[in-house]
C-alpha cells in the first residue's frame, strides 16, 4: 500500500496519508491544523521474519534487513 509520510508546512506535524493515485496528493490536508501544503518525507522500512545464515546475495544475515541497520 502506498502510504506516504508528510510534514505540514504550517504546524510541522508529521502524518501519514494513503495515496492510491498520483492526484491524491492534491487533496491531502494536515489532520492537526487543516493546512493543505506539506512536504513528502523519506520514510524507512523494516523487514521481519527469519533469514538463513546467508541472506540476500550471499550477505550474512546480520548485514541484511536487521534492526541495527538503517541509513549510513
C-alpha positions as CSV (number, residue, x, y, z in Angstrom):
1,X,0.0,0.0,0.0
2,X,1.4,3.4,-0.9
3,X,1.3,5.2,2.4
4,X,3.5,8.3,2.5
5,X,4.7,10.4,5.3
6,X,4.3,14.2,5.2
7,X,5.3,17.2,7.3
8,X,2.9,20.1,7.4
9,X,4.5,23.3,6.2
10,X,2.4,25.3,8.7
11,X,2.5,23.5,12.1
12,X,5.3,20.9,11.5
13,X,3.0,17.9,12.3
14,X,4.2,14.6,10.7
15,X,1.4,12.5,9.4
16,X,0.8,9.6,7.1
17,X,-1.5,9.7,4.0
18,X,-2.7,6.9,1.7
19,X,-2.2,7.9,-1.9
20,X,-3.8,5.4,-4.3
21,X,-3.5,7.6,-7.3
22,X,-1.0,10.3,-8.2
23,X,-3.6,13.1,-7.9
24,X,-4.5,12.0,-4.3
25,X,-1.6,14.2,-3.0
26,X,-3.6,17.3,-4.3
27,X,-6.3,16.5,-1.6
28,X,-4.1,15.9,1.4
29,X,-4.8,18.0,4.5
30,X,-2.9,18.2,7.8
31,X,-5.1,16.4,10.4
32,X,-3.8,18.9,13.1
33,X,-4.3,22.3,11.6
34,X,-6.1,21.7,8.3
35,X,-3.4,23.3,6.1
36,X,-3.2,21.8,2.6
37,X,0.6,22.1,1.9
38,X,3.1,19.6,3.2
39,X,6.4,18.2,2.1
40,X,7.0,14.5,1.5
41,X,9.4,12.8,3.9
42,X,11.8,10.0,3.2
43,X,10.4,7.0,5.1
44,X,12.2,4.0,6.4
45,X,11.1,0.4,6.2
46,X,11.7,-2.8,8.1
47,X,11.5,-6.4,7.3
48,X,10.6,-9.2,9.7
49,X,11.0,-12.9,9.7
50,X,13.8,-15.3,9.9
51,X,16.7,-15.4,7.5
52,X,19.1,-18.2,6.7
53,X,22.8,-17.9,7.6
54,X,23.4,-16.4,4.1
55,X,20.8,-13.8,3.3
56,X,20.4,-11.6,0.2
57,X,23.1,-12.1,-2.4
58,X,25.3,-14.0,0.0
59,X,25.4,-11.4,2.7
60,X,25.4,-12.5,6.3
61,X,22.1,-12.3,8.0
62,X,23.4,-9.6,10.3
63,X,24.0,-7.2,7.4
64,X,20.7,-7.9,5.6
65,X,17.4,-6.5,6.9
66,X,18.0,-6.1,10.6
67,X,17.0,-3.7,13.4
68,X,20.6,-2.5,13.7
69,X,20.7,-1.4,10.1
70,X,19.5,1.9,8.7
71,X,21.0,4.6,6.6
72,X,24.7,5.1,6.7
